[in-house]
Amino acid sequence: MEWYQKAAAQGYATAQNNIGYLYLNGLGVPQSKDKAIEYFTKAAEQGHRGAKTELEKLSR
């Protein structure tokens, strides 16, 4: 998580998406849909397809 956070802070969309996945599923971090959406949104704004897909799923 530490390395994902460092990469995400530098704007790496894949790291942001991966952090969203970890929060969504509570893997190594407390489960948080809000935090997942926050990170998926950051990644999606940069064009990350996986993050866009996850946001679509969460909006249903």
Secondary structure, DSSP 4 states (H G I P E B T S, - for coil): -HHHHHHHHTT-HHHHHHHHHHHHHTSSS---HHHHHHHHHHHHHTT-HHHHHHHHHHT-
